[in-house]
Amino acid sequence: MRSYSSKIEGIRQREYGYLNGVTYLDHAGCTLYPTTLMHKFAQDLSSNLFGNPHSASPSSMLSSDRVETVRSRVLKFFNASPEHFDLVFVANATAGIKMVMDAFRDIEDGYWYGYHRDSHTSLVGVREHSKASRCFATDDQVEDWIASTSTAEEDSTMKLFAYPAQSNMNGRRSPLKWCGQVRKNKPNTYTLLDAAAYLTTGSLDLSNPQDAPDFTCMSFYKIFGFPDLGALIVRKSSADILTKRKYFGGGTVKMVLSIDTAWHSKRQEVHESLEDGTLPFHNIVALGHAMDVYAELYGTPKQVSAHASGLAKVAYERLLNLRYSNGAPVCEIYKDERASYNDSTTQGPTVAFNIRQPDGSWVGKSKVEEAAIKNNIHIRSGGVCNPGGVASFLQWDSVGMKKNFDAGMTCGDKNDLMGPGGKPTGIVRISLGAMSSMGDVEKFVHFVEQTYVYGGEMIGNIQPIAKLKSEMQPLTSDVPSRVEEKRRMLKNIFRNMTGRNYVSA
């Protein structure tokens, strides 16, 4: 498998001109769209008339044909046979999760819900309609549950187990084998896989329907950068549970009576019965072009994974090895003990961390992001919509979290340090993608080193990290000389070691 890493600078210059002067490290939030994709999409819309797919006109039929062609292509992208799987277009991964929840919510006897600690907030929210739920705090708890047999497990209550293929907090990748194991060992239990963060660089193979999730949700903007569209891939033999959903929208029914009798008949195909209203057909047209350009630029998801994972390994190791002059580590990195940056099946290209000061105290997450913003570095900070992962790694229990809330903390705020000793309330996250480069890694590590180890500001022109310690450049254009810069650095080192200001003779 040939890597495209040697060609990445040329790809960036041709396709991502808007990255000039920018270091983008938030691919777990949204990866970037190439210029060629936007041009091809615009040309297609300029040359063809696409109508509402619910009509029979030529423009409508063109839209319908494109939609079904793209549907088939997406299934093929994941090696999902149309014999065993169907694909439902939705707004995003969260909409796919909610669609599954709506069906389980409408089960007359209710349902039990289990979810992994690393779940995104959107997965956690499914518990609110369940009659009972459990959060699995560790992998061992999940595996013990899968292996267990009890009277309670053998009852007729419908059950749903959900987990992320990759933590959107720290990039840890969960075992995909759980889905098949649940099917074999847990009666009346369905699996929901949140593949959104994973598919930014991961490769998902659904060729074996016996081991595949019953429901897999995703967001295409995380894979291709554009369009803003999602999907729910449904295992056909598990689709009956989705018929429990009571709501129906336009286009999903064969007949509706509305005046003196409340009756309707739903369409039979899985996607036809679930795609409420008019599909975002222009976005689906764009998705076809996105898949074309992705293949032209990067080849396959496995090639993207190899490229991004290699960069993440370098970023992790360099951040891990950063030290203050007193030997104290600069970064506290939150890596799962079962994960390794040498193994892309256990770890995605994400690094989650916080920064400490030389005395071990913390630098607030929002302060780090603000400093990064000043230097045109795009990262993510906060709770990152992963309450279980953040609470576990930062060692916050429920009592402490509620106290923080009562004291004014909410998601997305700047209450960085709270509680006894000033503990972090969130994390700093960098994440790599298909179009990331070694320059992005070098720029960020250099930023951390300059801003925190040496206490300065960011340098305008980045150099390879190996040269930084031997040849420091002026931090800003108005710094008069390298001598003065080194004097300032020595003062900072002295202050870090002694806690006192250095006074020259």
C-alpha positions in Angstrom: 0.0 0.0 0.0 1.7 3.2 -1.2 1.5 6.2 1.1 0.6 9.7 -0.2 2.5 11.4 2.7 5.4 12.4 0.3 2.8 14.3 -1.8 0.9 16.0 1.0 2.5 19.4 0.6 1.6 19.5 -3.1 -2.0 18.4 -2.3 -2.3 21.1 0.3 -1.1 23.8 -2.0 -3.5 22.7 -4.8 -6.5 21.8 -2.8 -6.4 23.7 0.5 -5.2 27.2 -0.2 -7.2 28.5 2.7 -4.7 26.7 5.0 -1.9 29.2 4.2 -0.8 30.7 7.5 -3.2 28.4 9.4 -2.5 25.3 11.5 -5.7 23.2 11.6 -5.8 20.5 14.2 -9.5 19.8 14.8 -10.2 17.1 12.3 -12.2 15.1 14.9 -14.6 18.0 14.8 -14.7 18.4 11.0 -12.1 17.6 8.4 -11.5 19.9 5.5 -13.0 20.1 2.0 -10.7 20.2 -1.1 -11.1 22.9 -3.8 -11.7 20.4 -6.5 -14.7 19.0 -4.7 -16.3 22.4 -4.5 -15.6 23.1 -8.2 -17.0 19.8 -9.4 -20.1 20.2 -7.3 -20.7 23.7 -8.5 -20.2 22.6 -12.1 -22.7 19.8 -11.7 -25.3 22.1 -10.3 -24.6 24.7 -13.0 -25.0 22.0 -15.8 -27.9 20.0 -14.5 -31.4 20.6 -13.3 -32.2 18.7 -10.1 -35.8 18.6 -8.9 -37.6 17.4 -5.8 -37.3 13.5 -5.8 -41.0 13.1 -4.9 -42.1 14.0 -8.4 -42.0 12.3 -11.8 -40.5 15.1 -13.9 -37.1 14.6 -15.7 -35.5 16.8 -13.1 -37.0 14.8 -10.3 -36.0 11.5 -11.8 -32.4 12.8 -12.2 -32.3 13.6 -8.5 -33.8 10.2 -7.6 -31.2 8.4 -9.8 -28.3 10.3 -8.2 -29.6 9.6 -4.7 -29.8 5.9 -5.3 -26.5 5.8 -7.0 -24.8 7.5 -4.1 -26.6 5.3 -1.6 -25.2 2.2 -3.3 -21.7 3.8 -3.5 -21.7 4.5 0.2 -22.6 1.0 1.1 -19.9 -0.3 -1.2 -17.4 2.1 0.5 -18.0 0.2 3.7 -18.1 -3.3 2.0 -21.8 -3.5 3.1 -23.8 -5.7 0.7 -27.2 -4.3 -0.3 -28.5 -7.8 0.4 -27.8 -7.4 4.1 -27.7 -3.6 4.7 -29.7 -0.5 3.9 -28.6 3.1 4.2 -30.8 5.9 5.6 -29.7 9.5 4.9 -30.0 11.7 7.9 -28.7 15.2 8.9 -25.7 13.9 10.9 -24.7 11.1 13.3 -26.7 12.5 16.1 -29.9 12.4 13.9 -29.1 8.7 13.2 -28.8 8.0 16.9 -32.1 9.8 17.6 -33.8 7.8 14.9 -32.9 4.6 16.6 -33.9 6.0 20.0 -37.3 7.0 18.6 -38.0 3.5 17.6 -37.0 2.0 20.9 -38.9 4.7 22.8 -42.1 3.6 21.1 -41.8 0.0 22.2 -44.8 -0.6 24.3 -43.0 -2.3 27.2 -40.0 0.0 27.1 -36.3 -0.9 26.7 -33.1 -1.2 28.6 -30.1 0.8 27.5 -26.4 0.2 28.0 -23.6 2.6 26.9 -19.9 2.9 27.3 -18.2 5.5 29.4 -16.5 7.0 26.3 -19.8 7.8 24.6 -20.5 11.1 23.0 -23.2 13.2 24.7 -25.6 12.2 21.8 -25.3 8.5 22.8 -25.7 9.3 26.5 -29.0 11.1 25.8 -30.6 7.9 24.6 -30.9 6.8 28.2 -33.6 9.4 29.0 -36.3 7.4 27.3 -35.2 4.0 28.6 -36.9 2.3 31.6 -33.4 1.4 32.9 -29.9 2.1 31.8 -26.3 1.4 32.7 -23.1 3.2 31.9 -20.2 0.7 31.5 -17.2 2.4 33.2 -14.5 0.0 31.7 -14.0 -2.4 28.9 -13.8 -5.2 31.4 -17.4 -4.4 32.6 -18.6 -4.6 29.0 -16.9 -7.9 28.4 -18.1 -9.3 31.7 -21.7 -8.3 30.8 -21.4 -9.8 27.3 -20.2 -13.1 28.8 -22.7 -13.2 31.6 -26.0 -15.1 31.6 -28.7 -14.3 34.1 -32.4 -14.5 34.5 -32.6 -10.7 34.1 -30.7 -10.9 30.8 -33.0 -13.6 29.4 -36.3 -11.7 29.8 -38.2 -10.4 26.9 -37.3 -6.7 27.4 -35.7 -5.2 24.3 -32.2 -4.0 24.9 -29.9 -1.6 23.2 -26.1 -1.4 23.7 -24.3 1.6 22.2 -20.6 2.6 22.1 -18.3 4.7 20.0 -15.9 3.1 17.6 -13.5 5.9 18.7 -13.6 8.2 21.6 -14.0 11.8 20.4 -12.1 12.9 23.5 -8.8 11.1 23.2 -9.0 8.9 20.1 -9.0 5.6 21.9 -10.6 3.0 19.6 -13.0 0.4 21.1 -13.2 -3.3 20.0 -15.4 -3.6 17.0 -15.8 -7.3 17.8 -18.3 -6.4 20.6 -21.2 -6.1 18.1 -20.9 -9.7 16.9 -20.3 -11.0 20.5 -23.5 -9.3 21.7 -25.5 -10.8 18.9 -24.3 -14.3 19.8 -24.6 -14.0 23.6 -27.3 -11.5 24.5 -30.8 -12.3 23.4 -33.1 -9.4 22.5 -30.2 -7.0 22.4 -29.3 -4.7 19.5 -26.1 -2.8 19.0 -25.6 0.8 17.9 -22.1 1.9 16.8 -21.3 5.6 16.8 -18.7 5.6 14.0 -18.6 9.4 13.5 -15.2 10.2 15.1 -13.7 6.9 13.9 -14.4 7.4 10.2 -12.5 10.6 10.0 -9.4 8.4 9.4 -10.6 4.9 10.2 -11.6 2.0 7.9 -14.9 0.3 8.6 -15.5 -3.1 7.0 -19.1 -4.4 7.1 -18.5 -7.4 4.8 -19.5 -9.9 7.5 -23.1 -9.1 8.5 -22.9 -11.6 11.5 -20.3 -9.4 13.2 -21.6 -6.0 12.1 -23.5 -3.6 14.2 -27.2 -3.6 13.9 -27.1 0.2 13.5 -24.1 2.4 12.5 -24.3 6.2 12.4 -21.9 8.6 10.8 -21.3 12.1 9.6 -19.8 12.6 6.1 -18.3 16.0 6.8 -16.0 14.2 9.2 -14.8 11.9 6.4 -14.8 14.2 3.3 -15.1 17.8 4.8 -18.3 18.3 2.8 -21.3 17.9 2.5 -23.0 18.4 5.9 -24.8 15.1 5.8 -25.0 11.9 7.8 -26.2 8.3 7.5 -27.6 5.4 9.5 -26.6 2.0 8.1 -29.1 -0.6 9.1 -28.6 -4.3 9.2 -31.7 -5.5 7.4 -32.3 -8.5 9.6 -32.5 -6.1 12.5 -34.6 -3.5 10.8 -38.0 -4.7 12.3 -37.3 -2.9 15.5 -37.3 0.4 13.6 -40.9 -0.2 12.5 -41.8 0.5 16.2 -41.3 4.2 15.5 -44.7 5.7 15.4 -44.0 9.0 13.7 -44.1 9.2 9.9 -43.3 12.0 7.5 -43.9 12.8 3.9 -42.7 10.2 1.5 -42.5 7.4 4.0 -46.1 6.1 3.6 -48.1 4.4 0.9 -51.4 5.8 2.1 -52.6 8.1 4.8 -56.2 8.7 6.0 -56.5 12.0 8.0 -60.1 13.2 8.1 -62.5 10.8 9.9 -60.1 7.8 10.3 -56.6 7.7 11.6 -54.8 5.1 9.5 -51.7 4.8 7.4 -49.6 2.2 5.7 -45.8 2.6 5.7 -43.5 1.8 2.8 -41.6 -1.5 3.0 -38.0 -0.6 2.2 -36.0 0.4 5.3 -34.8 3.7 3.9 -38.2 4.5 2.3 -40.0 4.1 5.6 -37.5 6.3 7.6 -36.4 9.1 5.3 -39.0 11.7 6.4 -39.8 14.5 4.0 -37.7 15.6 1.1 -34.1 14.4 1.2 -31.3 16.9 1.1 -30.7 15.8 -2.5 -28.2 18.5 -3.4 -26.0 17.4 -0.5 -26.3 13.8 -1.7 -25.2 14.9 -5.1 -22.2 16.6 -3.5 -21.4 13.4 -1.6 -20.9 11.6 -4.8 -18.3 14.1 -5.9 -16.7 14.0 -2.4 -16.1 10.3 -2.7 -14.6 10.7 -6.2 -12.2 13.4 -5.0 -11.3 11.6 -1.8 -10.2 8.5 -3.9 -8.2 10.7 -6.3 -6.3 12.5 -3.6 -5.9 9.9 -0.9 -6.8 6.5 -2.2 -8.4 4.5 0.5 -9.3 5.0 4.2 -6.5 2.6 5.1 -4.0 5.0 3.4 -5.5 7.9 5.3 -5.3 6.0 8.5 -1.6 5.2 8.0 -0.8 8.8 7.2 -2.7 10.4 10.1 -1.6 7.7 12.6 2.0 8.3 11.8 1.7 12.0 12.4 -0.2 11.5 15.7 2.5 9.2 17.0 5.1 11.9 16.4 2.8 14.5 18.1 2.2 12.3 21.1 5.9 11.4 21.6 7.1 15.0 21.3 4.5 16.4 23.6 5.1 13.6 26.1 8.8 14.4 26.1 8.6 18.1 26.6 10.2 19.1 29.9 10.7 22.3 31.9 14.3 23.1 33.1 13.5 21.5 36.4 12.6 18.3 34.7 8.8 18.6 35.2 6.7 17.4 32.3 4.8 20.1 30.3 1.9 18.0 29.2 -0.4 15.6 31.0 -1.6 13.3 28.3 -4.8 11.3 28.6 -4.2 8.1 26.8 -6.1 4.9 27.6 -3.8 2.2 29.0 -5.1 -0.3 26.4 -4.3 2.0 23.5 -1.0 2.5 21.6 0.0 5.1 19.0 1.8 2.2 17.3 -1.5 0.4 16.7 -4.3 2.1 14.8 -6.8 -0.5 15.9 -6.5 0.8 19.4 -5.7 4.5 18.9 -6.8 7.1 16.5 -4.9 10.2 15.5 -6.0 12.3 18.5 -4.0 13.6 21.4 -5.9 14.8 24.5 -3.9 16.6 27.2 -3.6 19.5 29.7 -0.6 21.7 30.3 1.1 22.0 33.7 3.3 24.8 34.9 6.8 24.0 36.3 5.5 23.7 39.8 2.9 21.2 38.7 -0.1 23.5 38.8 -2.4 23.6 35.8 -2.7 26.0 32.9 -6.4 26.5 32.1 -7.7 24.8 28.9 -9.2 28.0 27.5 -6.0 29.9 28.1 -4.2 27.4 25.9 -6.8 27.7 23.2 -6.7 31.5 23.4 -2.9 31.4 23.0 -3.3 29.0 20.0 -5.9 31.3 18.4 -3.5 34.2 18.5 -1.1 32.1 16.5 -3.6 30.9 13.9 -3.6 27.4 15.4 -7.1 25.7 15.4 -7.6 23.2 18.3 -10.5 22.1 20.5 -10.7 22.6 24.3 -13.3 21.9 27.0 -15.5 18.9 27.8 -15.7 18.1 24.0 -19.2 16.5 24.4 -17.7 13.5 26.2 -18.8 13.7 29.8 -17.8 10.2 30.8 -14.3 10.2 29.3 -13.5 13.7 30.7 -14.8 12.9 34.2 -12.8 9.7 34.3 -9.5 11.0 33.1 -9.7 14.2 35.2 -10.9 12.2 38.2 -14.2 14.0 38.8 -17.0 12.1 40.5 -20.7 13.0 40.1 -20.7 14.9 43.4 -17.8 17.1 42.3 -19.3 17.7 38.9 -22.6 18.8 40.4 -20.8 21.1 42.8 -19.0 22.6 39.8 -22.3 23.2 38.1 -23.8 24.8 41.2 -20.8 27.1 41.3 -21.5 28.2 37.8 -19.7 25.8 35.5 -21.5 24.8 32.2 -20.4 23.1 29.0 -18.4 25.5 26.8 -17.6 28.1 29.5 -14.2 29.3 30.7 -14.3 27.8 34.2 -11.0 26.0 33.6 -9.9 25.1 37.1 -12.3 24.3 40.0 -12.6 22.3 43.2 -9.9 21.6 45.7 -6.4 22.4 44.4 -7.8 23.8 41.2 -8.4 20.7 39.0 -9.0 21.0 35.3 -12.6 20.8 34.2 -11.8 19.9 30.6 -9.0 19.1 28.2 -7.1 20.4 25.2 -7.4 18.2 22.0 -5.5 18.1 18.8 -6.6 15.7 16.0 -5.0 14.9 12.7 -6.7 14.1 9.4 -6.1 13.1 5.7 -4.6 16.5 4.8 -2.5 17.1 7.9 1.2 17.4 7.5 4.4 17.1 9.6 4.5 20.9 9.5 1.3 21.0 11.4 2.8 18.8 14.1 6.0 20.8 14.3 4.1 24.1 14.4 2.0 23.0 17.4 4.8 21.4 19.4 6.9 24.5 18.7 4.0 26.7 19.9 3.8 24.7 23.2 7.5 24.8 23.7 7.8 28.5 23.0 4.7 29.6 25.0 5.2 27.4 28.1 8.7 26.1 28.3 10.3 29.4 27.3 7.5 31.7 28.4 7.4 33.6 25.1 5.1 34.1 22.2 5.0 32.2 19.0 7.6 32.5 16.2 6.4 33.7 12.8 8.4 31.2 10.7 8.5 27.7 12.0 11.7 25.6 11.8 12.0 21.8 12.2 11.8 20.9 15.8 15.2 19.3 15.8 16.8 22.7 15.3 14.8 24.6 17.9 17.0 24.0 20.9 20.2 24.8 19.1 19.0 27.9 17.3 16.2 30.0 18.8 14.8 32.7 16.6 13.4 36.1 17.7 9.8 35.7 18.9 8.5 38.9 17.3 9.7 41.3 14.7 10.3 44.0 17.3 12.6 41.9 19.5 16.0 43.7 19.0 18.5 40.9 19.2 19.1 37.2 19.9 21.2 38.1 22.9 18.3 39.8 24.5 16.1 36.9 23.7 18.5 34.4 25.3 18.7 36.7 28.4 14.9 36.7 28.7 14.9 32.9 28.3 17.4 32.5 31.1 15.3 34.7 33.4 12.3 32.5 32.7 14.3 29.4 33.4 15.6 30.9 36.7 12.1 31.9 37.7 10.8 28.4 36.9 13.4 26.7 39.1 13.4 29.1 42.1 10.1 30.8 42.0 12.0 34.2 42.2 12.8 36.8 39.6 16.3 36.9 38.2 18.2 40.2 38.7 21.3 40.7 36.7 24.4 42.3 38.3 
